[in-house]
Amino acid sequence: MSDKQTLEQIIKQQAATIQNLTDEIKLLLEQVQYLMQKRYGKSYEQMTQNS
């Protein structure tokens, strides 16, 4: 495998890793919002709408 092919493969792997981590972050943020809403209810909704 040439240097160029090796670099292209590394870039593809890194792009896939970045996408997976981005998806995981989105899921975790949704879970945090759900749990904050469940824990604090209406007061949390008001805090998020005012900011």
C-alpha positions as CSV (number, residue, x, y, z in Angstrom):
1,M,0.0,0.0,0.0
2,S,1.4,3.4,-0.9
3,D,1.8,6.3,1.5
4,K,-1.2,8.0,-0.2
5,Q,-3.4,5.0,0.2
6,T,-2.4,4.6,3.8
7,L,-3.2,8.2,4.5
8,E,-6.5,7.9,2.7
9,Q,-7.4,4.9,4.8
10,I,-6.4,6.7,8.0
11,I,-8.6,9.6,7.0
12,K,-11.6,7.3,6.3
13,Q,-11.1,5.6,9.7
14,Q,-10.9,8.9,11.5
15,A,-14.0,10.2,9.7
16,A,-15.9,7.1,10.8
17,T,-14.7,7.6,14.3
18,I,-15.7,11.2,14.4
19,Q,-19.2,10.3,13.0
20,N,-19.7,7.6,15.7
21,L,-18.6,9.9,18.5
22,T,-20.9,12.7,17.2
23,D,-23.8,10.3,17.1
24,E,-23.0,9.2,20.7
25,I,-22.7,12.8,21.9
26,K,-26.2,13.5,20.4
27,L,-27.6,10.5,22.1
28,L,-26.1,11.4,25.5
29,L,-27.3,15.0,25.2
30,E,-30.8,13.7,24.5
31,Q,-30.6,11.5,27.6
32,V,-29.4,14.4,29.8
33,Q,-32.3,16.5,28.6
34,Y,-34.7,13.7,29.3
35,L,-33.3,13.1,32.8
36,M,-33.2,16.8,33.6
37,Q,-36.8,17.1,32.5
38,K,-37.8,14.1,34.5
39,R,-35.9,15.3,37.6
40,Y,-36.8,19.0,37.6
41,G,-40.0,19.0,35.5
42,K,-41.5,22.4,34.8
43,S,-38.7,24.4,36.4
44,Y,-36.2,22.8,34.0
45,E,-38.4,23.6,31.0
46,Q,-38.5,27.2,32.1
47,M,-34.7,27.4,32.6
48,T,-34.0,26.0,29.1
49,Q,-36.5,28.3,27.5
50,N,-35.1,31.4,29.2
51,S,-31.5,30.8,28.1
